[in-house]
Amino acid sequence: MTDATPLTIYRCAVRPEWVDYNGHMRDAFYLLIFSFATDALLDRIGLGDSVRTARERSVYTLEAHINYLREVRQGMRVRVDVRLLASDAKRLHLYLEMHVDDADGADAPVSVSEQMLLHVDTRGGAKSVPFDADVAGQVAALHATQRDGPPPAYAGRVIGLPVRR
């Protein structure tokens, strides 16, 4: 049986230095928060800092798409939920949703990010390598709980202007 519920992986408050001249969180800080969330996910699947250091392994982001859906202001508390959409021996395909924790009853995301991560050996050249068996097991277990979820609203989108004919 699967749960299919996204995993809340990270929470924080929007800091004053993250806010721009319009009073909104700057676009770069959405990615920073999503990056912190992926770090938390790495901890969850057994690839925390001490393991990465000892095994000389890491995870690199190959691609990241961000959709900015609603304004986020200073002091707001946000949370990031993650879904593992797919994985293979070396890669993770993630879907992250940022929500305002105290959003007046509405729980629509304020931003989403779809990301592709690659597992690498950091010894000279950062060559891609399969996940170690213990990490691969954690990845498989997480995916098993989430694979039957509804299709993510913003996954698979392409950036581009419509072509006029």
CYANA upper distance limits for C-alpha pairs under 8 A (distance plus 0.5 A):
  1 MET  CA    145 THR  CA      8.22
  2 THR  CA    144 ALA  CA      7.06
  2 THR  CA    145 THR  CA      5.07
  2 THR  CA    146 GLN  CA      7.08
  2 THR  CA    147 ARG  CA      8.20
  2 THR  CA    148 ASP  CA      7.39
  3 ASP  CA    145 THR  CA      5.64
  3 ASP  CA    146 GLN  CA      6.75
  3 ASP  CA    148 ASP  CA      8.44
  3 ASP  CA    149 GLY  CA      8.45
  4 ALA  CA    145 THR  CA      5.98
  4 ALA  CA    146 GLN  CA      4.39
  4 ALA  CA    147 ARG  CA      6.81
  4 ALA  CA    148 ASP  CA      6.05
  4 ALA  CA    149 GLY  CA      4.93
  4 ALA  CA    150 PRO  CA      8.41
  5 THR  CA     83 ARG  CA      8.48
  5 THR  CA    145 THR  CA      8.15
  5 THR  CA    146 GLN  CA      6.76
  5 THR  CA    149 GLY  CA      7.35
  6 PRO  CA     81 ASP  CA      6.04
  6 PRO  CA     82 VAL  CA      5.88
  6 PRO  CA     83 ARG  CA      5.69
  6 PRO  CA    146 GLN  CA      7.47
  7 LEU  CA     81 ASP  CA      5.63
  7 LEU  CA     82 VAL  CA      5.73
  7 LEU  CA     83 ARG  CA      7.11
  8 THR  CA     79 ARG  CA      7.41
  8 THR  CA     80 VAL  CA      6.26
  8 THR  CA     81 ASP  CA      4.61
  8 THR  CA     82 VAL  CA      6.87
  9 ILE  CA     37 ALA  CA      6.49
  9 ILE  CA     40 ALA  CA      6.63
  9 ILE  CA     41 LEU  CA      7.01
  9 ILE  CA     79 ARG  CA      8.11
  9 ILE  CA     80 VAL  CA      6.43
  9 ILE  CA     81 ASP  CA      6.23
  9 ILE  CA     82 VAL  CA      7.11
 10 TYR  CA     36 PHE  CA      7.77
 10 TYR  CA     37 ALA  CA      5.67
 10 TYR  CA     40 ALA  CA      7.19
 10 TYR  CA     79 ARG  CA      6.09
 10 TYR  CA     80 VAL  CA      5.70
 10 TYR  CA     81 ASP  CA      7.78
 11 ARG  CA     77 ARG  CA      7.71
 11 ARG  CA     78 VAL  CA      6.17
 11 ARG  CA     79 ARG  CA      4.74
 11 ARG  CA     80 VAL  CA      6.88
 12 CYS  CA     77 ARG  CA      6.19
 12 CYS  CA     78 VAL  CA      6.11
 12 CYS  CA     79 ARG  CA      7.09
 13 ALA  CA     74 GLN  CA      8.28
 13 ALA  CA     75 GLY  CA      6.10
 13 ALA  CA     76 MET  CA      6.06
 13 ALA  CA     77 ARG  CA      4.68
 13 ALA  CA     78 VAL  CA      6.56
 14 VAL  CA     18 TRP  CA      7.16
 14 VAL  CA     19 VAL  CA      8.39
 14 VAL  CA     25 MET  CA      7.83
 14 VAL  CA     72 VAL  CA      8.43
 14 VAL  CA     73 ARG  CA      7.37
 14 VAL  CA     74 GLN  CA      5.52
 14 VAL  CA     75 GLY  CA      5.44
 14 VAL  CA     76 MET  CA      6.05
 14 VAL  CA     77 ARG  CA      6.85
 14 VAL  CA     78 VAL  CA      7.96
 15 ARG  CA     19 VAL  CA      7.72
 15 ARG  CA     74 GLN  CA      6.38
 15 ARG  CA     75 GLY  CA      6.75
 16 PRO  CA     74 GLN  CA      6.19
 16 PRO  CA     75 GLY  CA      7.92
 18 TRP  CA     25 MET  CA      5.98
 18 TRP  CA     26 ARG  CA      6.40
 18 TRP  CA     29 PHE  CA      6.74
 18 TRP  CA     74 GLN  CA      8.07
 19 VAL  CA     23 GLY  CA      6.23
 19 VAL  CA     24 HIS  CA      5.71
 19 VAL  CA     25 MET  CA      4.76
 19 VAL  CA     26 ARG  CA      6.03
 19 VAL  CA     73 ARG  CA      7.48
 19 VAL  CA     74 GLN  CA      6.73
 20 ASP  CA     24 HIS  CA      6.11
 20 ASP  CA     25 MET  CA      6.56
 20 ASP  CA     26 ARG  CA      6.00
 23 GLY  CA     73 ARG  CA      6.73
 23 GLY  CA     74 GLN  CA      7.78
 24 HIS  CA     71 GLU  CA      6.64
 24 HIS  CA     72 VAL  CA      6.09
 24 HIS  CA     73 ARG  CA      5.29
 24 HIS  CA     74 GLN  CA      7.52
 25 MET  CA     29 PHE  CA      7.27
 25 MET  CA     30 TYR  CA      8.05
 25 MET  CA     71 GLU  CA      7.87
 25 MET  CA     72 VAL  CA      6.07
 25 MET  CA     73 ARG  CA      6.16
 25 MET  CA     74 GLN  CA      7.36
 26 ARG  CA     30 TYR  CA      7.74
 27 ASP  CA     31 LEU  CA      7.74
 28 ALA  CA     32 LEU  CA      6.96
 29 PHE  CA     33 ILE  CA      6.62
 30 TYR  CA     34 PHE  CA      6.77
 30 TYR  CA    111 SER  CA      8.20
 31 LEU  CA     35 SER  CA      6.43
 31 LEU  CA     66 ILE  CA      8.14
 32 LEU  CA     36 PHE  CA      6.75
 33 ILE  CA     37 ALA  CA      6.75
 34 PHE  CA     38 THR  CA      6.79
 34 PHE  CA     80 VAL  CA      7.76
 34 PHE  CA     96 LEU  CA      7.70
 34 PHE  CA     98 MET  CA      8.49
 34 PHE  CA    113 SER  CA      7.85
 35 SER  CA     39 ASP  CA      6.84
 36 PHE  CA     40 ALA  CA      6.86
 37 ALA  CA     41 LEU  CA      6.76
 37 ALA  CA     80 VAL  CA      7.05
 38 THR  CA     42 LEU  CA      6.69
 39 ASP  CA     43 ASP  CA      6.94
 39 ASP  CA     48 GLY  CA      8.20
 40 ALA  CA     44 ARG  CA      6.80
 41 LEU  CA     45 ILE  CA      6.83
 42 LEU  CA     46 GLY  CA      6.80
 42 LEU  CA     47 LEU  CA      5.35
 42 LEU  CA     48 GLY  CA      6.18
 43 ASP  CA     47 LEU  CA      5.75
 43 ASP  CA     48 GLY  CA      4.65
 43 ASP  CA     49 ASP  CA      8.07
 44 ARG  CA     48 GLY  CA      8.13
 45 ILE  CA    135 VAL  CA      6.28
 45 ILE  CA    138 GLN  CA      5.60
 45 ILE  CA    139 VAL  CA      6.57
 46 GLY  CA     51 VAL  CA      7.86
 46 GLY  CA    134 ASP  CA      7.94
 46 GLY  CA    135 VAL  CA      6.05
 46 GLY  CA    138 GLN  CA      7.64
 47 LEU  CA     51 VAL  CA      6.07
 47 LEU  CA     52 ARG  CA      6.36
 47 LEU  CA     58 SER  CA      8.35
 47 LEU  CA    135 VAL  CA      7.40
 48 GLY  CA     52 ARG  CA      6.66
 49 ASP  CA     53 THR  CA      6.58
 50 SER  CA     54 ALA  CA      6.55
 51 VAL  CA     55 ARG  CA      6.40
 51 VAL  CA     56 GLU  CA      8.46
 51 VAL  CA     57 ARG  CA      8.36
 52 ARG  CA     56 GLU  CA      6.00
 52 ARG  CA     57 ARG  CA      5.29
 52 ARG  CA     58 SER  CA      6.11
 53 THR  CA     57 ARG  CA      7.26
 56 GLU  CA    121 ASP  CA      6.48
 56 GLU  CA    122 THR  CA      5.90
 56 GLU  CA    123 ARG  CA      6.95
 57 ARG  CA    119 HIS  CA      7.64
 57 ARG  CA    120 VAL  CA      6.10
 57 ARG  CA    121 ASP  CA      5.07
 57 ARG  CA    122 THR  CA      5.87
 58 SER  CA    119 HIS  CA      6.35
 58 SER  CA    120 VAL  CA      5.88
 58 SER  CA    121 ASP  CA      7.05
 58 SER  CA    122 THR  CA      7.03
 59 VAL  CA    117 LEU  CA      6.72
 59 VAL  CA    118 LEU  CA      5.81
 59 VAL  CA    119 HIS  CA      4.95
 59 VAL  CA    120 VAL  CA      6.36
 60 TYR  CA    117 LEU  CA      6.03
 60 TYR  CA    118 LEU  CA      5.67
 60 TYR  CA    119 HIS  CA      7.02
 60 TYR  CA    120 VAL  CA      7.66
 61 THR  CA    115 GLN  CA      7.64
 61 THR  CA    116 MET  CA      6.54
 61 THR  CA    117 LEU  CA      4.97
 61 THR  CA    118 LEU  CA      6.81
 62 LEU  CA    115 GLN  CA      8.03
 62 LEU  CA    116 MET  CA      5.98
 62 LEU  CA    117 LEU  CA      6.07
 62 LEU  CA    118 LEU  CA      7.09
 63 GLU  CA    115 GLN  CA      6.07
 63 GLU  CA    116 MET  CA      5.80
 63 GLU  CA    117 LEU  CA      7.84
 64 ALA  CA    113 SER  CA      7.11
 64 ALA  CA    114 GLU  CA      6.22
 64 ALA  CA    115 GLN  CA      4.91
 64 ALA  CA    116 MET  CA      7.16
 65 HIS  CA    113 SER  CA      5.84
 65 HIS  CA    114 GLU  CA      5.76
 65 HIS  CA    115 GLN  CA      6.98
 66 ILE  CA    111 SER  CA      7.51
 66 ILE  CA    112 VAL  CA      6.20
 66 ILE  CA    113 SER  CA      4.90
 66 ILE  CA    114 GLU  CA      7.25
 67 ASN  CA    111 SER  CA      5.95
 67 ASN  CA    112 VAL  CA      5.78
 67 ASN  CA    113 SER  CA      6.90
 67 ASN  CA    154 TYR  CA      8.20
 68 TYR  CA    110 VAL  CA      7.06
 68 TYR  CA    111 SER  CA      5.22
 68 TYR  CA    112 VAL  CA      7.49
 69 LEU  CA    109 PRO  CA      7.63
 69 LEU  CA    110 VAL  CA      5.44
 69 LEU  CA    111 SER  CA      5.66
 69 LEU  CA    112 VAL  CA      8.34
 70 ARG  CA    109 PRO  CA      8.26
 70 ARG  CA    110 VAL  CA      5.13
 70 ARG  CA    111 SER  CA      7.38
 71 GLU  CA    110 VAL  CA      7.37
 72 VAL  CA     76 MET  CA      7.35
 72 VAL  CA    100 VAL  CA      8.37
 72 VAL  CA    110 VAL  CA      7.76
 76 MET  CA    100 VAL  CA      7.25
 76 MET  CA    101 ASP  CA      8.30
 76 MET  CA    102 ASP  CA      8.34
 77 ARG  CA    100 VAL  CA      6.27
 77 ARG  CA    101 ASP  CA      5.94
 77 ARG  CA    102 ASP  CA      7.45
 78 VAL  CA     98 MET  CA      7.01
 78 VAL  CA     99 HIS  CA      5.94
 78 VAL  CA    100 VAL  CA      4.85
 78 VAL  CA    101 ASP  CA      5.61
 79 ARG  CA     98 MET  CA      6.14
 79 ARG  CA     99 HIS  CA      5.87
 79 ARG  CA    100 VAL  CA      6.88
 79 ARG  CA    101 ASP  CA      6.53
 80 VAL  CA     96 LEU  CA      6.92
 80 VAL  CA     97 GLU  CA      5.97
 80 VAL  CA     98 MET  CA      4.97
 80 VAL  CA     99 HIS  CA      6.88
 81 ASP  CA     96 LEU  CA      6.12
 81 ASP  CA     97 GLU  CA      5.74
 81 ASP  CA     98 MET  CA      7.06
 82 VAL  CA     94 LEU  CA      7.36
 82 VAL  CA     95 TYR  CA      6.27
 82 VAL  CA     96 LEU  CA      4.98
 82 VAL  CA     97 GLU  CA      7.00
 83 ARG  CA     94 LEU  CA      6.34
 83 ARG  CA     95 TYR  CA      5.66
 83 ARG  CA     96 LEU  CA      6.89
 83 ARG  CA    146 GLN  CA      7.04
 84 LEU  CA     92 LEU  CA      7.54
 84 LEU  CA     93 HIS  CA      6.56
 84 LEU  CA     94 LEU  CA      5.30
 84 LEU  CA     95 TYR  CA      6.95
 84 LEU  CA    142 LEU  CA      7.69
 84 LEU  CA    143 HIS  CA      6.22
 84 LEU  CA    146 GLN  CA      7.27
 84 LEU  CA    147 ARG  CA      8.09
 85 LEU  CA     92 LEU  CA      8.40
 85 LEU  CA     93 HIS  CA      6.02
 85 LEU  CA     94 LEU  CA      6.17
 85 LEU  CA     95 TYR  CA      7.15
 85 LEU  CA    143 HIS  CA      7.69
 85 LEU  CA    146 GLN  CA      8.08
 85 LEU  CA    147 ARG  CA      7.09
 86 ALA  CA     92 LEU  CA      6.70
 86 ALA  CA     93 HIS  CA      5.61
 86 ALA  CA     94 LEU  CA      7.83
 86 ALA  CA    143 HIS  CA      7.58
 86 ALA  CA    147 ARG  CA      8.40
 87 SER  CA     91 ARG  CA      5.92
 87 SER  CA     92 LEU  CA      5.05
 87 SER  CA     93 HIS  CA      6.43
 87 SER  CA    139 VAL  CA      8.17
 87 SER  CA    143 HIS  CA      8.48
 88 ASP  CA     92 LEU  CA      7.39
 89 ALA  CA    129 VAL  CA      8.44
 89 ALA  CA    130 PRO  CA      5.37
 89 ALA  CA    131 PHE  CA      6.53
 89 ALA  CA    136 ALA  CA      7.88
 90 LYS  CA    118 LEU  CA      6.29
 90 LYS  CA    119 HIS  CA      5.71
 90 LYS  CA    120 VAL  CA      8.39
 90 LYS  CA    128 SER  CA      7.39
 90 LYS  CA    129 VAL  CA      6.48
 90 LYS  CA    130 PRO  CA      5.03
 90 LYS  CA    131 PHE  CA      6.29
 91 ARG  CA    116 MET  CA      7.37
 91 ARG  CA    117 LEU  CA      5.96
 91 ARG  CA    118 LEU  CA      5.10
 91 ARG  CA    119 HIS  CA      6.68
 92 LEU  CA    115 GLN  CA      8.48
 92 LEU  CA    116 MET  CA      6.23
 92 LEU  CA    117 LEU  CA      5.61
 92 LEU  CA    118 LEU  CA      7.17
 93 HIS  CA    114 GLU  CA      7.93
 93 HIS  CA    115 GLN  CA      6.33
 93 HIS  CA    116 MET  CA      5.18
 93 HIS  CA    117 LEU  CA      7.06
 94 LEU  CA    114 GLU  CA      6.14
 94 LEU  CA    115 GLN  CA      5.60
 94 LEU  CA    116 MET  CA      6.85
 94 LEU  CA    117 LEU  CA      8.40
 95 TYR  CA    112 VAL  CA      7.77
 95 TYR  CA    113 SER  CA      6.38
 95 TYR  CA    114 GLU  CA      5.04
 95 TYR  CA    115 GLN  CA      6.99
 95 TYR  CA    152 PRO  CA      8.03
 95 TYR  CA    155 ALA  CA      7.58
 96 LEU  CA    112 VAL  CA      6.02
 96 LEU  CA    113 SER  CA      5.59
 96 LEU  CA    114 GLU  CA      6.77
 97 GLU  CA    109 PRO  CA      6.41
 97 GLU  CA    110 VAL  CA      8.15
 97 GLU  CA    111 SER  CA      6.54
 97 GLU  CA    112 VAL  CA      4.92
 97 GLU  CA    113 SER  CA      7.04
 98 MET  CA    109 PRO  CA      5.96
 98 MET  CA    110 VAL  CA      6.21
 98 MET  CA    111 SER  CA      5.66
 98 MET  CA    112 VAL  CA      6.48
 99 HIS  CA    103 ALA  CA      8.34
 99 HIS  CA    107 ASP  CA      7.11
 99 HIS  CA    108 ALA  CA      7.20
 99 HIS  CA    109 PRO  CA      5.16
 99 HIS  CA    110 VAL  CA      5.94
 99 HIS  CA    111 SER  CA      7.72
100 VAL  CA    107 ASP  CA      7.93
100 VAL  CA    109 PRO  CA      7.98
100 VAL  CA    110 VAL  CA      7.46
103 ALA  CA    107 ASP  CA      6.81
112 VAL  CA    154 TYR  CA      7.69
114 GLU  CA    154 TYR  CA      8.47
114 GLU  CA    155 ALA  CA      6.71
114 GLU  CA    156 GLY  CA      8.39
118 LEU  CA    128 SER  CA      7.32
119 HIS  CA    128 SER  CA      6.24
119 HIS  CA    129 VAL  CA      6.48
119 HIS  CA    130 PRO  CA      7.23
119 HIS  CA    131 PHE  CA      7.05
120 VAL  CA    126 ALA  CA      5.96
120 VAL  CA    127 LYS  CA      5.86
120 VAL  CA    128 SER  CA      4.65
120 VAL  CA    129 VAL  CA      5.76
120 VAL  CA    130 PRO  CA      8.38
121 ASP  CA    125 GLY  CA      8.47
121 ASP  CA    126 ALA  CA      5.66
121 ASP  CA    127 LYS  CA      5.96
121 ASP  CA    128 SER  CA      6.68
121 ASP  CA    129 VAL  CA      6.65
122 THR  CA    126 ALA  CA      5.01
122 THR  CA    127 LYS  CA      7.62
131 PHE  CA    135 VAL  CA      6.48
131 PHE  CA    136 ALA  CA      5.97
132 ASP  CA    136 ALA  CA      6.53
133 ALA  CA    137 GLY  CA      6.57
134 ASP  CA    138 GLN  CA      7.02
135 VAL  CA    139 VAL  CA      6.69
136 ALA  CA    140 ALA  CA      6.60
137 GLY  CA    141 ALA  CA      6.62
138 GLN  CA    142 LEU  CA      6.66
139 VAL  CA    143 HIS  CA      6.64
140 ALA  CA    144 ALA  CA      6.56
141 ALA  CA    145 THR  CA      7.14
142 LEU  CA    146 GLN  CA      7.07
143 HIS  CA    147 ARG  CA      6.07
151 PRO  CA    155 ALA  CA      8.43
